[in-house]
């Protein structure tokens, strides 16, 4: 596992207040977030299992299990595999211990 992958293994929540027109910003779950009705995110585990954290209709978290794979490249990618064959790809712009920045999807 590379140093960047080691930074990935934790719970990340979306800090939309820091987003740009082309980037989504995630911070560790223990970050001092401003109040929000709910925050989406990901929790990555060392065994390559993960949870997608969505927002339930009652503004609380709703999780979905997945697995993750790090693909080195330019840019590096995190490939998420969900039940029923769904895959999501996060294109990593920047990753350190305090911030994960991914490219906004053009879909």
Secondary structure, 3 states (H helix, E strand, C coil): CCHHHHHHCCEEEECHHHCCCCEEEEEECCCCCCCCCCCCEEEECCCCEEEEEEECCCCCEEEEEEEEEEECCCCCEEEEEEHHHCEEEEEEEEECCCCEEEECCCC
